[in-house]
Each structure stands twice: as structure tokens, then as C-alpha cells.
Amino acid sequence: MCFEILSRARAFGGTQLVCRHASRETGTAMRFAAFVPPQAEGGCKVPIVWFLSGLTCTEENFTVKAGAQRIAAELGLMLVAPDTSPRGQGVPDDPEGAYDFGLGAGFYVDATETPWARHYRMKSYVEVELPALVARELPADMDRQGITGHSMGGHGALTIALRAPERFRAVSAFAPIVSPMNCPWGEKALAGYLGPDRVSWRSYDACALIEDGARLPEILVDQGTADTFLTRELKPELLEEACRKAGIALTLRLQEGYDHSYFFIATFIEDHLRWHAARLG
């Protein structure tokens, strides 16, 4: 195999893996988690759902907190969760140690600014390198892919799918940053990684991509009404308006009393996986 298996655990008849490999794109060792459902035993290829995590997270958060393996095993879905940034010796971090930039905050972009450009190539890693590795080494049916994510990872899922709609049969998100061009988290990240030219930011903003002509058939979004980041950072109404103008079927569910935590994700992950399974076949 082209990766090292760091851990392997039996779960609901399937296998939960945590893996590490040398990344060409980031120039570092990268980790990812993969749940292989029981339907894949014997070499049968199964649909794959990618989960992109949010700020401060690694591949571990979704793997141990979301409770997704039980329903993925029932539905025969492979789940793959990459890390959120490059890490290791020589990889720069936010000089002030902030949580919303640098390590754990790659924002799924290919940085162009010094010193970030050398390692922070999460767009190419998630869109190209990791899928090629998974297709080669795991029993994933790459003709049946879905993508979802949380917060910063919801931003990643939406923008990756909007840039490559032919690749994904199903797209969803939990409390996504829908327009990083219009919120403090996003403005800091995009300016830092890409520089001051806001035109270059548009391909990393779901609402801007839709305004510029990108289309998906449908999107599912869950958002908690008690999320402390709702009005300042997430702004789902911007995605709602962009989809309305573009004729994209957006199912936006405002979940009363739910916050930004993994308790929120764990509550609704079954709905999302069933949404994906119905569209992946």
C-alpha cells in the first residue's frame, strides 16, 4: 500500500482505519481516516462520502464523535475524513497562535502567499491527490461520490462540489461558512493565503461561485439556531439567496436550539448519510 495504517478497529461489521502517507502536494506526512463498510469485504467497491472537518480539527474529530459508522455500515458507504491542514516540522502556523489560521485551518485552498504556499495546498490535496490514493488502495467506487463537511469543512464541501459538479452525486453541509468573502474567519484566511486581490478569492466562496455560474442540482444544509457563529461567520441566508436566484434546490433546515458542536452533527448525521445513499445508489 502507498500509505501506513496507524490503527485498525472493527466497527459494526466494517473496519475503521487511520492512515498516514507522504503527500506530494503538501510536502508533509498527511493523515486521514477511512471507514470501510462490511459490504466492501471481498473486494466489492462501494460508494464513498467525503467528510471535511472544521477549524482546529483533525481526521479524529469526525471519526470518534459523529457516530457515523453504524449507519454507514447499514447503507454500505465508505467514509473518508482527511486532516484539515498540513502539519509537521517546518510548516508555518499563525504567528499569534490564533485557532482560525495556520495549523488546523487550511480552509481547503491552495495558498499563493509566502510562507504558506509551500505546504498549504489543501485544495489540490483533497481534490486530486487523496482521491487518487483512495481509488488506488481502497475499494471505493469513484463513480459514486458524495461530499459533506462542517463549518470550514462545509465551506470546503460546497466549493469543491461547485467546482466539480460532475464528480459528486450528493452534496450536503453542517453549519457551513457559506461566504468566506463576507465573514471575519474567511476574510482573514483568504487574505492570508491568497493575498489582497478579492477576485482570486471567488473560487473559494460558495455564494460567489454560484453567482459566477457554478451549479449543483440540490444541496442539503443543517444549521443550528443556537450556533454562536450563526450571524457573524456562517450567514446561511446568503446561500439561500444565491441558490434561489440560480434555481438550485437548497434544503436549508434550521434546527431549533442546536449549537455548533459535534452533538449537533451526531444528531443529524444519519439524515445526511441517508440523503447521500439515496443519491449514490
HUSULHU-V698674 format. One record per pair of residues at least 12 apart in sequence whose C-alpha atoms are under 8 Angstrom apart, sorted by the first residue. I is the first residue (numbers start at 1). J is the second residue. If there is no record, write none. Layout:
I_J + I_J
This chain:
1_137 + 2_21 + 2_133 + 2_137 + 3_19 + 3_20 + 3_21 + 3_22 + 4_19 + 4_20 + 4_21 + 5_17 + 5_18 + 5_19 + 5_20 + 6_18 + 6_19 + 6_20 + 7_19 + 11_69 + 11_70 + 12_38 + 12_69 + 12_70 + 12_73 + 13_37 + 13_38 + 13_73 + 14_35 + 14_36 + 14_37 + 14_38 + 14_39 + 14_73 + 15_35 + 15_36 + 15_37 + 15_38 + 16_33 + 16_34 + 16_35 + 16_36 + 17_33 + 17_34 + 17_35 + 17_36 + 18_31 + 18_32 + 18_33 + 18_34 + 19_31 + 19_32 + 19_33 + 19_34 + 20_32 + 23_125 + 23_129 + 24_129 + 25_119 + 25_121 + 25_122 + 25_124 + 25_125 + 25_129 + 26_86 + 26_118 + 26_119 + 26_120 + 26_121 + 26_122 + 26_125 + 27_118 + 27_119 + 28_86 + 28_87 + 28_88 + 28_119 + 29_86 + 29_87 + 29_88 + 30_83 + 30_86 + 30_87 + 31_59 + 31_82 + 31_83 + 32_59 + 32_80 + 32_81 + 32_82 + 32_83 + 33_59 + 33_60 + 33_63 + 33_79 + 33_80 + 33_81 + 33_82 + 34_78 + 34_79 + 34_80 + 34_81 + 35_69 + 35_78 + 35_79 + 35_80 + 36_77 + 36_78 + 36_79 + 36_139 + 37_72 + 37_73 + 37_76 + 37_77 + 37_78 + 38_73 + 38_76 + 39_73 + 39_76 + 40_76 + 40_139 + 43_139 + 44_139 + 45_139 + 45_140 + 45_141 + 46_76 + 46_77 + 46_78 + 46_139 + 46_140 + 46_141 + 46_144 + 47_76 + 47_77 + 47_78 + 47_140 + 47_141 + 47_142 + 47_143 + 47_144 + 47_145 + 47_280 + 47_281 + 48_77 + 48_78 + 48_79 + 48_80 + 48_140 + 48_141 + 48_142 + 48_144 + 48_145 + 48_146 + 49_77 + 49_78 + 49_79 + 49_80 + 49_145 + 49_146 + 49_147 + 49_148 + 49_276 + 50_79 + 50_80 + 50_81 + 50_145 + 50_146 + 50_147 + 50_148 + 50_149 + 51_79 + 51_80 + 51_81 + 51_82 + 51_147 + 51_148 + 51_149 + 51_150 + 51_153 + 51_157 + 52_81 + 52_82 + 52_83 + 52_84 + 52_147 + 52_148 + 52_149 + 52_150 + 52_152 + 52_153 + 52_154 + 52_156 + 52_157 + 53_81 + 53_82 + 53_83 + 53_84 + 53_149 + 53_150 + 53_151 + 53_152 + 53_153 + 53_154 + 54_84 + 54_104 + 54_105 + 54_149 + 54_150 + 54_151 + 54_152 + 54_153 + 54_154 + 55_84 + 55_99 + 55_100 + 55_104 + 55_105 + 55_151 + 55_152 + 55_153 + 56_84 + 56_99 + 56_100 + 56_103 + 56_104 + 56_105 + 57_83 + 57_84 + 57_104 + 58_82 + 58_83 + 58_84 + 58_104 + 59_81 + 59_82 + 59_83 + 59_84 + 62_81 + 62_262 + 63_81 + 65_262 + 65_263 + 65_266 + 66_262 + 66_263 + 66_265 + 66_266 + 66_269 + 67_266 + 67_269 + 68_266 + 68_269 + 68_270 + 71_270 + 71_273 + 72_273 + 75_274 + 75_277 + 77_277 + 78_140 + 82_126 + 83_104 + 84_103 + 84_104 + 84_105 + 84_106 + 84_107 + 84_108 + 84_122 + 85_102 + 85_103 + 85_104 + 85_105 + 85_106 + 85_107 + 85_120 + 85_122 + 86_103 + 86_104 + 86_106 + 86_119 + 86_120 + 86_122 + 87_103 + 91_119 + 92_115 + 92_116 + 100_185 + 100_189 + 101_188 + 101_189 + 105_152 + 106_120 + 106_122 + 107_122 + 107_152 + 107_153 + 107_155 + 107_156 + 107_189 + 108_121 + 108_122 + 108_123 + 108_126 + 108_153 + 108_156 + 109_121 + 109_122 + 109_123 + 109_124 + 109_193 + 109_204 + 110_122 + 110_123 + 110_124 + 110_193 + 111_193 + 111_194 + 112_193 + 112_194 + 112_195 + 113_192 + 113_193 + 113_194 + 113_195 + 116_193 + 117_193 + 127_160 + 143_167 + 144_168 + 144_169 + 144_280 + 144_281 + 145_167 + 145_168 + 145_169 + 145_170 + 145_280 + 146_168 + 146_169 + 146_170 + 146_171 + 146_276 + 146_280 + 147_161 + 147_168 + 147_170 + 147_171 + 147_172 + 148_171 + 148_172 + 148_173 + 148_174 + 149_172 + 149_173 + 149_174 + 149_176 + 150_173 + 150_174 + 150_175 + 150_176 + 151_173 + 151_174 + 151_175 + 151_176 + 151_177 + 151_234 + 152_176 + 152_177 + 153_176 + 154_172 + 154_173 + 154_174 + 154_175 + 154_176 + 154_177 + 154_178 + 155_173 + 155_176 + 155_177 + 155_178 + 155_179 + 155_180 + 155_205 + 155_206 + 156_204 + 157_171 + 157_172 + 157_173 + 158_171 + 158_172 + 158_173 + 158_178 + 158_206 + 159_203 + 159_204 + 159_205 + 159_206 + 159_209 + 161_216 + 162_206 + 162_209 + 162_210 + 162_214 + 162_215 + 162_216 + 163_203 + 163_209 + 163_214 + 165_215 + 165_216 + 169_276 + 169_279 + 169_280 + 170_218 + 170_219 + 170_275 + 170_276 + 170_279 + 170_280 + 171_218 + 171_219 + 171_220 + 171_276 + 172_219 + 172_220 + 172_221 + 172_272 + 173_220 + 173_221 + 173_222 + 174_221 + 174_222 + 174_223 + 174_265 + 175_221 + 175_222 + 175_223 + 175_224 + 175_234 + 175_236 + 175_260 + 176_221 + 176_223 + 176_234 + 176_236 + 177_233 + 177_234 + 177_235 + 177_236 + 178_205 + 178_206 + 178_207 + 178_234 + 178_235 + 178_236 + 178_238 + 178_239 + 179_205 + 179_206 + 179_207 + 179_208 + 179_234 + 179_235 + 179_238 + 179_239 + 180_204 + 180_205 + 180_233 + 181_198 + 181_201 + 181_202 + 181_205 + 182_233 + 183_232 + 183_233 + 183_234 + 184_232 + 184_233 + 185_233 + 206_239 + 207_238 + 207_239 + 207_242 + 210_242 + 210_243 + 210_246 + 211_242 + 211_246 + 215_246 + 215_248 + 216_248 + 217_248 + 217_249 + 218_248 + 218_249 + 218_250 + 218_251 + 219_248 + 219_249 + 219_250 + 219_251 + 220_250 + 220_251 + 220_252 + 220_253 + 220_272 + 221_250 + 221_251 + 221_252 + 221_253 + 222_252 + 222_253 + 222_254 + 222_255 + 222_268 + 223_236 + 223_252 + 223_253 + 223_254 + 223_255 + 223_258 + 224_254 + 224_255 + 224_256 + 224_257 + 224_258 + 224_259 + 224_260 + 224_264 + 225_254 + 225_255 + 225_256 + 225_257 + 225_258 + 225_259 + 226_256 + 226_257 + 226_258 + 226_259 + 226_260 + 227_258 + 227_259 + 227_260 + 228_259 + 228_260 + 229_260 + 240_252
